[in-house]
Amino acid sequence: YNLKKKIVMYTGGIDYRKNIEGLIEAYSLLPHDIRSNHQLAIICSINIEDSERLKRLIHSFGLYDDEVVFTGFVPEDHLVKLYNLAEVFVFPSKYEGFGLPALEAMSCGTATIGSNVSSIPEVIGKEDALFDPDSPKTIADKLLQVLTNKEFRKSLIKHGLEQARNFSWDVSAIRSIKALEQLYK
């Protein structure tokens, strides 16, 4: 996948609400010494038009081609490995029905940060892991905090593993059964 350094990871769609443009701008705001040791990995299917548009955006922010990697489609088993390799998973979406990629990242023990809108705060469940998706500066500040503060990163990993348990299939099934029992009493 042309990933040669520590990765800052995003996976999901590429449409406007996913805020890839804001993520790329935020990444460009990180100090050079941080960027020189990392790559922003945007892991998703991408058509040629979007790829060319985003590469122009990358260049407009002064980033080099190898600083932001578009992997294209990644099979599920590779995706799990990438979650496990990532230094941080960032979910900058402006709207989500649920936010499964953030939950998957937390389940893998990856430090996870995300936007403070829509369903993402409920999924992530940690106030200091959230940022304003309309502000590339706040995204960059949160990324920098995760990448430079080991204790904060560890706290995100620990919290994420605990939070992910709240969304297991077993927990969902038990809640569904209880709701159905209440309905039919």
Helices and strands as residue ranges (DSSP letters): E 6-11, G 16-18, H 20-29, H 32-35, E 38-43, H 48-60, G 65-67, E 68-70, H 76-85, E 88-91, H 100-107, E 112-115, H 120-124, G 127-129, E 130-131, H 136-148, H 150-164, G 165-167, H 169-183
